[in-house]
Amino acid sequence: MSDDSPILTPGDTCWQVAHADRLACIVDAADYFRHAKSAMLQARRRIILIGWDFDTRIQFEPDEKTLDGPNQLGRFLAWLTRERPDLEIYLLKWNIGAFTAIGRGMTPIFVVNWVTDRRLHFELDAAHPIGSAHHQKIVVIDDALAFCGGIDMTVDRWDTPEHRDRNHYRTQPNGKRYGPWHDATTAVDGDAAKAIGELARARWKAATGQDLAAVDEIAGRTPWPEGLEPTMRGVDVGVARTLPELDDRDEVREIEALYLAAIAGAERSLYIESQYLASRTLAEAIAARLREPDGPEIVLVLPRNADGWLEQKAMDGARRRLLHLLWRADTGNRLGVYYPVTAGGEPIYVHAKVLVMDDRLLRVGSSNLNNRSMGFDSECDLAVEVTADTANGDELRETILGIRRQLVCEHLGVPAGLFEDTLTETSSLLGTVEALRGGGRTLEKFEPDTVEDEDSPLAENELMDPERTPPSFWERTSRGRLRRRVIRRQKSAGSVR
């Protein structure tokens, strides 16, 4: 059962809690790309961009250019350094992702670095265990504004909340069309932005060995994007991380602890959007709540299938097993698992990573419900919690529920008023979703028949989705030799049968 203990605890479920004067939730990349460019146009000292992937050929506003400067990411960054003689730009990209970028026709980053302005720094980040991914998606501007969430500045991401069946702006630089894509991120200022700036500088140092000093505060100005209305004001923001173990660093599993605390703390409802459902630890925690006679309703929104053949074999196969675990535990019919579709029935890919616990906790970040996000990849999530000491608690509770409403209404294709009226009638999030599902853009339900053919020998495979940094070959063989010596000694002493 849940209690009133705080969810956000520095050193456990988060790294630190820092104040933000403004926080905005940004849903889908059409808005994010535009707001990110607007903020970067206001930069004076430094921009740090950290991502799983970047493609410098993407356009910020493929539908209609409204902002100054080149519309293409790479050209814009180069132009910006010429326009601002005191500005330094640092772009850090996961090194394995660079090879896939070359396959897409993107110029390798080390070549771009050679031909661009010396104040425009492109680097590949190899500071990770073999097979691990740098999965954080962060932009920091003058240590005064930060974006953090699930959206990469790369191909296949741009879309609007309407998720039309056909949208010719959803086109890769090579002319290939891609399907509808749902995503989410956040913008924060104040001390929360400074905290993310500290994290970004640490990432840069780990990758390059170069120390970047904090940016001195520029009095009277914050590069807040023009036209971006804050979702919340005057809030404390928890910054939670996953970092894999390295030679000089212990692993960090704050995000896993945050998920488990949120699952355990939910009283009435738990709403989650995730690219994957592959973590048995988290699935078992959800199953335990479903077995409770008075546990919360749980609504999961996932993509119909993972993106790519190999991911489908590994991640969809794991999802099938864990869905059956949840269905068996759902003796009170309090679970709904869905995938969104367009008006024409085409699946909308869910890349957002969002959790809403009752009206008490909002979490948006880069982590998924898979093992890698718990201990093997680098991740960063932001969370806002209402506690007994929250000054604007009632207002913040309404705001958290409003974000959930915005997301569900986008998926169901219904107006907010209809959602609220139905919720009042049913007194149930799950009942409301079921009542409003129908034709057009909507949520389709996962049933056992939906995933019947998705079992795979790669499901829950430690090579594809490891939970933590595997021991090196030397460690494995050394530990094995030590264990065999101990067993031999125990046998000789008659203590092992």
C-alpha positions as CSV (number, residue, x, y, z in Angstrom):
1,M,0.0,0.0,0.0
2,S,1.1,3.6,-0.6
3,D,1.9,6.2,2.1
4,D,2.7,9.9,2.2
5,S,6.4,9.6,2.2
6,P,8.2,11.8,-0.4
7,I,9.0,10.1,-3.7
8,L,11.9,12.4,-4.6
9,T,14.8,11.7,-2.2
10,P,18.2,13.0,-3.2
11,G,20.8,10.2,-3.3
12,D,18.1,7.6,-3.8
13,T,15.3,8.3,-6.3
14,C,17.1,11.4,-7.7
15,W,20.5,13.0,-7.9
16,Q,19.3,16.4,-6.6
17,V,16.2,18.6,-6.4
18,A,16.5,22.1,-7.8
19,H,14.1,25.0,-8.2
20,A,12.8,26.1,-11.5
21,D,11.0,29.4,-12.0
22,R,9.4,27.9,-15.1
23,L,8.8,24.4,-16.4
24,A,7.1,23.6,-19.7
25,C,6.1,20.2,-21.0
26,I,6.5,20.0,-24.7
27,V,4.6,17.3,-26.6
28,D,5.8,16.2,-30.0
29,A,8.9,17.4,-31.9
30,A,7.2,20.0,-34.1
31,D,6.9,22.3,-31.1
32,Y,10.2,21.2,-29.5
33,F,12.3,21.9,-32.6
34,R,10.8,25.4,-32.9
35,H,11.2,26.2,-29.2
36,A,14.8,24.8,-29.1
37,K,15.8,27.1,-32.0
38,S,14.1,30.1,-30.4
39,A,16.1,29.5,-27.2
40,M,19.4,29.0,-29.1
41,L,18.8,32.3,-30.9
42,Q,19.0,33.9,-27.5
43,A,22.2,32.2,-26.4
44,R,25.2,34.5,-25.6
45,R,27.9,32.4,-24.1
46,R,27.5,28.6,-24.6
47,I,25.2,25.9,-26.0
48,I,25.7,22.3,-25.1
49,L,23.8,19.7,-27.1
50,I,24.0,16.1,-25.8
51,G,22.1,13.2,-27.5
52,W,21.8,9.6,-28.5
53,D,21.8,10.9,-32.1
54,F,21.9,14.2,-34.0
55,D,21.4,14.7,-37.7
56,T,22.6,18.1,-38.8
57,R,20.5,18.0,-42.0
58,I,17.1,18.1,-40.2
59,Q,15.0,21.2,-40.4
60,F,13.6,23.0,-37.4
61,E,10.4,24.1,-39.2
62,P,9.8,22.0,-42.2
63,D,6.2,23.3,-42.5
64,E,6.7,27.0,-42.2
65,K,9.9,28.9,-41.3
66,T,9.2,31.6,-38.8
67,L,12.5,32.1,-36.9
68,D,15.7,33.8,-37.9
69,G,18.7,32.0,-39.3
70,P,19.1,28.9,-41.4
71,N,16.4,26.3,-41.0
72,Q,18.7,23.3,-41.1
73,L,20.4,22.3,-37.8
74,G,24.0,22.1,-39.0
75,R,23.9,25.3,-41.0
76,F,22.1,27.1,-38.1
77,L,24.8,26.2,-35.6
78,A,27.6,27.3,-37.9
79,W,25.7,30.6,-38.7
80,L,25.1,31.2,-35.0
81,T,28.8,31.2,-34.1
82,R,29.4,33.7,-36.9
83,E,26.6,35.9,-35.6
84,R,27.7,35.7,-31.9
85,P,31.5,36.2,-31.5
86,D,31.4,35.2,-27.8
87,L,29.3,32.1,-28.3
88,E,30.8,28.5,-28.0
89,I,28.7,25.5,-29.1
90,Y,29.5,22.0,-27.9
91,L,27.7,19.0,-29.5
92,L,28.3,15.6,-28.0
93,K,26.9,12.5,-29.8
94,W,27.0,8.8,-28.9
95,N,29.9,7.3,-30.9
96,I,28.0,4.2,-32.1
97,G,25.2,6.3,-33.5
98,A,27.8,8.0,-35.7
99,F,28.1,4.9,-37.9
100,T,24.4,4.7,-38.5
101,A,24.4,8.3,-39.4
102,I,27.0,7.7,-42.1
103,G,24.7,5.0,-43.5
104,R,21.9,7.6,-43.7
105,G,24.1,9.9,-45.8
106,M,25.1,12.3,-43.0
107,T,28.6,13.7,-43.1
108,P,30.8,12.2,-40.3
109,I,31.1,14.5,-37.3
110,F,34.9,14.5,-37.3
111,V,34.8,15.9,-40.9
112,V,32.2,18.5,-40.0
113,N,34.4,19.5,-37.0
114,W,37.4,20.0,-39.3
115,V,35.6,22.3,-41.7
116,T,33.5,24.4,-39.3
117,D,34.2,27.3,-37.0
118,R,36.7,26.6,-34.2
119,R,34.0,27.7,-31.7
120,L,31.7,24.9,-32.9
121,H,32.9,21.7,-31.2
122,F,31.6,18.3,-32.4
123,E,32.7,15.2,-30.5
124,L,31.8,11.6,-30.3
125,D,31.3,10.1,-26.8
126,A,32.9,6.7,-26.3
127,A,33.0,7.0,-22.5
128,H,30.7,4.0,-21.9
129,P,30.9,0.2,-21.5
130,I,30.9,-1.9,-24.7
131,G,27.4,-2.2,-25.9
132,S,26.1,0.6,-23.7
133,A,24.3,3.7,-25.2
134,H,24.4,7.3,-24.3
135,H,20.7,7.9,-24.3
136,Q,20.3,11.3,-22.6
137,K,18.7,14.0,-24.7
138,I,19.8,17.4,-23.3
139,V,20.2,20.9,-24.5
140,V,21.7,23.6,-22.1
141,I,21.8,27.3,-23.0
142,D,24.0,29.6,-20.9
143,D,23.4,27.3,-17.9
144,A,20.1,29.3,-17.6
145,L,17.7,27.2,-19.7
146,A,17.7,23.4,-20.3
147,F,15.7,21.0,-22.4
148,C,15.6,17.4,-21.1
149,G,13.4,14.6,-22.2
150,G,12.9,12.0,-24.9
151,I,13.2,13.8,-28.2
152,D,16.4,13.5,-30.3
153,M,17.3,16.2,-32.9
154,T,17.5,13.6,-35.7
155,V,15.5,12.2,-38.5
156,D,12.1,10.6,-38.2
157,R,11.2,12.6,-35.1
158,W,9.3,15.7,-36.4
159,D,5.5,15.4,-36.1
160,T,2.5,17.4,-34.8
161,P,0.0,16.3,-32.2
162,E,-2.6,15.6,-35.0
163,H,-0.4,12.7,-36.3
164,R,-2.0,12.8,-39.7
165,D,-2.0,9.6,-41.8
166,R,-0.2,11.6,-44.6
167,N,2.1,14.5,-43.9
168,H,4.6,15.3,-46.5
169,Y,6.7,17.3,-43.9
170,R,7.5,13.9,-42.3
171,T,10.3,13.4,-44.8
172,Q,13.9,12.4,-44.2
173,P,16.7,14.5,-45.8
174,N,17.1,11.7,-48.5
175,G,13.4,12.1,-49.4
176,K,12.1,9.0,-47.7
177,R,8.8,9.4,-45.9
178,Y,8.3,8.1,-42.3
179,G,5.3,7.5,-40.2
180,P,3.6,9.3,-37.3
181,W,5.7,9.8,-34.2
182,H,4.7,10.7,-30.6
183,D,7.3,12.2,-28.2
184,A,7.7,14.5,-25.2
185,T,10.3,16.6,-23.5
186,T,10.6,19.5,-20.9
187,A,12.1,23.0,-20.6
188,V,13.3,24.4,-17.3
189,D,15.1,27.5,-16.1
190,G,16.6,28.6,-12.8
191,D,18.6,26.2,-10.6
192,A,17.1,23.2,-12.4
193,A,18.8,24.4,-15.6
194,K,22.1,24.9,-13.7
195,A,21.9,21.3,-12.4
196,I,21.4,19.9,-15.9
197,G,24.2,22.2,-17.1
198,E,26.5,20.6,-14.4
199,L,25.5,17.1,-15.7
200,A,26.2,18.1,-19.3
201,R,29.6,19.5,-18.4
202,A,30.4,16.2,-16.6
203,R,29.4,14.3,-19.7
204,W,31.7,16.5,-21.9
205,K,34.6,16.0,-19.6
206,A,34.2,12.2,-19.4
207,A,34.1,12.1,-23.2
208,T,36.9,14.6,-24.0
209,G,38.9,15.2,-20.8
210,Q,38.1,18.9,-21.2
211,D,36.7,20.9,-18.3
212,L,34.0,23.5,-19.1
213,A,33.5,26.2,-16.4
214,A,30.0,27.1,-15.4
215,V,28.5,30.1,-17.3
216,D,28.2,33.2,-15.1
217,E,24.7,34.4,-14.8
218,I,23.7,37.1,-17.2
219,A,21.6,39.5,-15.1
220,G,18.1,40.2,-16.2
221,R,17.7,37.6,-19.0
222,T,16.8,34.0,-19.5
223,P,16.8,32.5,-23.0
224,W,13.2,31.2,-22.5
225,P,11.7,30.4,-25.9
226,E,9.3,33.0,-27.3
227,G,5.8,31.8,-27.3
228,L,6.4,28.8,-25.0
229,E,3.8,29.1,-22.1
230,P,5.1,27.6,-18.9
231,T,3.2,24.6,-17.7
232,M,4.3,25.1,-14.1
233,R,5.8,28.1,-12.2
234,G,7.9,28.0,-9.0
235,V,8.4,24.3,-8.8
236,D,11.1,22.0,-7.3
237,V,12.4,19.6,-10.0
238,G,14.1,16.3,-9.3
239,V,16.9,15.3,-11.6
240,A,17.2,11.5,-11.8
241,R,20.0,9.6,-13.6
242,T,21.1,6.2,-14.8
243,L,24.8,5.8,-15.3
244,P,26.5,2.5,-16.1
245,E,29.5,1.3,-14.1
246,L,32.9,2.4,-15.4
247,D,36.4,1.9,-14.2
248,D,36.4,5.2,-12.3
249,R,32.6,5.3,-11.5
250,D,30.0,3.3,-9.7
251,E,26.7,2.7,-11.4
252,V,23.9,5.1,-10.7
253,R,20.3,3.6,-10.6
254,E,18.3,6.6,-9.4
255,I,15.8,6.2,-12.2
256,E,15.0,2.6,-11.3
257,A,14.5,3.7,-7.7
258,L,12.2,6.5,-8.9
259,Y,10.1,4.1,-11.0
260,L,9.7,1.7,-8.1
261,A,8.8,4.4,-5.7
262,A,6.2,5.8,-8.1
263,I,4.7,2.4,-8.7
264,A,4.5,1.7,-5.0
265,G,3.2,5.1,-4.2
266,A,0.2,5.3,-6.6
267,E,-3.1,5.3,-4.8
268,R,-5.7,5.8,-7.6
269,S,-4.0,5.7,-11.0
270,L,-0.7,5.3,-12.7
271,Y,-0.3,6.5,-16.3
272,I,2.8,5.5,-18.3
273,E,4.0,6.1,-21.8
274,S,7.1,4.2,-22.9
275,Q,8.8,2.9,-26.0
276,Y,9.4,-0.5,-24.4
277,L,8.0,-2.8,-21.8
278,A,10.9,-5.1,-21.1
279,S,12.0,-4.6,-17.5
280,R,10.9,-7.6,-15.4
281,T,11.8,-5.7,-12.2
282,L,9.3,-3.0,-13.0
283,A,6.7,-5.3,-14.5
284,E,6.8,-7.4,-11.3
285,A,6.3,-4.2,-9.2
286,I,3.3,-3.3,-11.3
287,A,1.9,-6.8,-11.1
288,A,2.2,-6.7,-7.3
289,R,0.0,-3.5,-7.3
290,L,-2.5,-5.2,-9.6
291,R,-2.8,-8.1,-7.2
292,E,-3.8,-5.8,-4.3
293,P,-7.6,-5.8,-3.8
294,D,-7.7,-2.0,-3.7
295,G,-4.7,-1.2,-5.8
296,P,-4.5,1.6,-8.4
297,E,-5.7,1.6,-12.0
298,I,-2.7,1.3,-14.4
299,V,-2.8,2.6,-18.0
300,L,0.2,1.9,-20.3
301,V,0.6,3.4,-23.7
302,L,3.2,1.7,-25.9
303,P,4.0,1.5,-29.6
304,R,2.4,-1.4,-31.5
305,N,5.8,-2.7,-32.4
306,A,9.4,-1.7,-31.7
307,D,11.3,0.1,-34.4
308,G,13.4,-2.3,-36.5
309,W,13.5,-6.1,-37.0
310,L,16.1,-6.9,-34.3
311,E,14.4,-4.7,-31.7
312,Q,11.1,-6.3,-32.5
313,K,12.5,-9.7,-31.9
314,A,14.1,-8.7,-28.6
315,M,11.9,-6.0,-27.1
316,D,8.5,-7.1,-28.5
317,G,9.3,-10.7,-27.4
318,A,10.1,-9.5,-23.8
319,R,6.9,-7.3,-23.9
320,R,4.8,-10.4,-24.7
321,R,6.1,-12.3,-21.7
322,L,5.6,-9.3,-19.3
323,L,2.2,-8.5,-20.7
324,H,1.1,-12.0,-19.8
325,L,2.6,-11.5,-16.4
326,L,0.5,-8.4,-15.9
327,W,-2.7,-9.9,-17.3
328,R,-2.4,-12.9,-14.9
329,A,-2.0,-10.4,-12.0
330,D,-4.9,-8.2,-13.1
331,T,-7.6,-10.0,-11.1
332,G,-9.5,-6.8,-10.5
333,N,-9.6,-5.6,-14.1
334,R,-7.6,-2.5,-13.3
335,L,-5.1,-2.7,-16.2
336,G,-5.3,-1.2,-19.7
337,V,-2.4,-1.5,-22.2
338,Y,-2.9,0.4,-25.5
339,Y,-1.2,1.5,-28.6
340,P,-2.2,4.7,-30.5
341,V,-3.3,4.7,-34.1
342,T,-4.1,7.4,-36.7
343,A,-7.5,8.2,-38.1
344,G,-6.7,5.7,-40.8
345,G,-5.6,3.0,-38.4
346,E,-1.8,3.3,-38.9
347,P,0.1,2.8,-35.6
348,I,1.7,5.9,-34.2
349,Y,5.1,5.2,-32.8
350,V,5.4,6.0,-29.1
351,H,8.8,7.4,-28.2
352,A,7.7,9.5,-25.2
353,K,8.8,8.5,-21.7
354,V,6.2,9.9,-19.3
355,L,4.8,8.8,-15.9
356,V,2.0,10.4,-14.0
357,M,1.2,9.1,-10.6
358,D,-2.2,10.2,-9.4
359,D,-2.2,14.0,-9.2
360,R,1.0,13.9,-7.2
361,L,4.0,13.1,-9.5
362,L,5.0,13.9,-13.1
363,R,8.1,12.4,-14.6
364,V,9.4,13.1,-18.2
365,G,12.7,11.9,-19.4
366,S,14.8,9.6,-21.7
367,S,14.3,6.3,-19.8
368,N,12.1,3.5,-21.0
369,L,10.6,0.5,-19.1
370,N,13.5,-1.7,-20.2
371,N,16.6,-3.1,-18.4
372,R,19.1,-0.9,-20.2
373,S,17.5,2.2,-18.9
374,M,17.8,1.0,-15.3
375,G,21.6,0.4,-15.2
376,F,23.4,0.0,-18.5
377,D,22.7,3.1,-20.6
378,S,23.0,6.8,-19.6
379,E,19.7,8.4,-18.9
380,C,18.3,11.6,-17.4
381,D,14.7,12.2,-16.2
382,L,13.0,15.2,-14.6
383,A,10.3,14.9,-12.0
384,V,7.9,17.2,-10.1
385,E,6.2,16.1,-7.0
386,V,3.5,17.6,-4.8
387,T,4.1,17.1,-1.1
388,A,2.5,18.4,2.1
389,D,5.0,21.2,2.0
390,T,4.3,22.3,-1.6
391,A,3.1,25.9,-1.4
392,N,1.0,25.8,-4.6
393,G,0.0,22.2,-4.1
394,D,-3.6,22.4,-5.2
395,E,-2.7,24.3,-8.4
396,L,0.1,21.9,-9.1
397,R,-2.1,18.8,-8.7
398,E,-4.5,20.3,-11.3
399,T,-1.6,20.9,-13.6
400,I,-0.3,17.4,-13.4
401,L,-3.7,16.0,-14.2
402,G,-3.9,18.5,-17.0
403,I,-0.8,17.1,-18.6
404,R,-2.2,13.6,-18.4
405,R,-5.4,14.8,-19.9
406,Q,-3.5,16.5,-22.8
407,L,-1.7,13.2,-23.6
408,V,-4.8,11.0,-23.4
409,C,-6.9,13.4,-25.4
410,E,-4.2,13.5,-28.1
411,H,-4.2,9.7,-28.3
412,L,-8.0,9.4,-28.3
413,G,-8.6,12.4,-30.6
414,V,-11.2,13.9,-28.3
415,P,-11.6,17.4,-26.8
416,A,-10.6,18.1,-23.2
417,G,-14.1,18.9,-22.2
418,L,-15.4,15.5,-23.3
419,F,-12.6,13.7,-21.4
420,E,-13.4,15.6,-18.2
421,D,-17.1,15.0,-18.5
422,T,-16.6,11.3,-19.0
423,L,-14.1,11.1,-16.2
424,T,-16.6,12.8,-13.9
425,E,-19.2,10.2,-14.9
426,T,-16.9,7.1,-14.5
427,S,-14.6,8.3,-11.7
428,S,-12.1,6.1,-13.5
429,L,-9.2,6.8,-15.8
430,L,-9.4,3.3,-17.3
431,G,-13.2,3.6,-17.6
432,T,-12.8,6.9,-19.4
433,V,-10.3,5.6,-21.9
434,E,-12.6,2.6,-22.6
435,A,-15.6,4.8,-23.0
436,L,-13.9,7.2,-25.4
437,R,-12.1,4.6,-27.6
438,G,-13.6,4.4,-31.0
439,G,-13.2,5.3,-34.6
440,G,-10.7,7.8,-36.0
441,R,-7.5,8.5,-34.1
442,T,-7.7,6.4,-31.0
443,L,-6.1,3.9,-28.6
444,E,-6.2,0.2,-29.6
445,K,-6.0,-2.3,-26.8
446,F,-3.3,-5.0,-26.5
447,E,-4.9,-8.4,-26.0
448,P,-3.3,-11.8,-25.8
449,D,-4.2,-12.3,-29.5
450,T,-2.4,-9.1,-30.4
451,V,1.0,-10.4,-29.3
452,E,0.4,-14.1,-29.9
453,D,3.1,-14.4,-32.6
454,E,5.7,-12.2,-30.9
455,D,7.5,-14.7,-28.8
456,S,11.3,-14.8,-29.6
457,P,14.4,-16.6,-28.4
458,L,15.9,-13.0,-28.0
459,A,13.2,-12.0,-25.5
460,E,14.7,-10.9,-22.2
461,N,18.2,-11.6,-23.6
462,E,21.0,-10.2,-21.5
463,L,23.0,-9.3,-24.6
464,M,20.3,-7.3,-26.2
465,D,18.9,-5.7,-23.0
466,P,21.4,-6.0,-20.2
467,E,20.5,-4.6,-16.7
468,R,24.0,-3.5,-15.8
469,T,27.5,-3.4,-17.1
470,P,28.6,-7.0,-17.7
471,P,31.9,-8.1,-16.1
472,S,34.9,-8.1,-18.3
473,F,36.3,-11.4,-19.7
474,W,39.2,-11.1,-17.2
475,E,36.8,-10.6,-14.3
476,R,34.6,-13.5,-15.4
477,T,37.5,-15.9,-15.7
478,S,39.2,-14.7,-12.5
479,R,36.0,-15.0,-10.5
480,G,35.5,-18.5,-12.0
481,R,38.9,-19.6,-11.0
482,L,38.5,-18.2,-7.5
483,R,35.1,-19.9,-7.1
484,R,36.5,-23.2,-8.3
485,R,39.4,-23.0,-5.8
486,V,37.0,-22.2,-2.9
487,I,34.8,-25.2,-3.9
488,R,37.8,-27.5,-4.1
489,R,38.9,-26.4,-0.6
490,Q,35.4,-26.9,0.8
491,K,35.2,-30.4,-0.7
492,S,38.5,-31.4,0.7
493,A,37.2,-30.2,4.1
494,G,34.0,-32.2,3.6
495,S,31.7,-29.1,3.6
496,V,30.3,-29.5,0.1
497,R,28.3,-32.5,-1.0
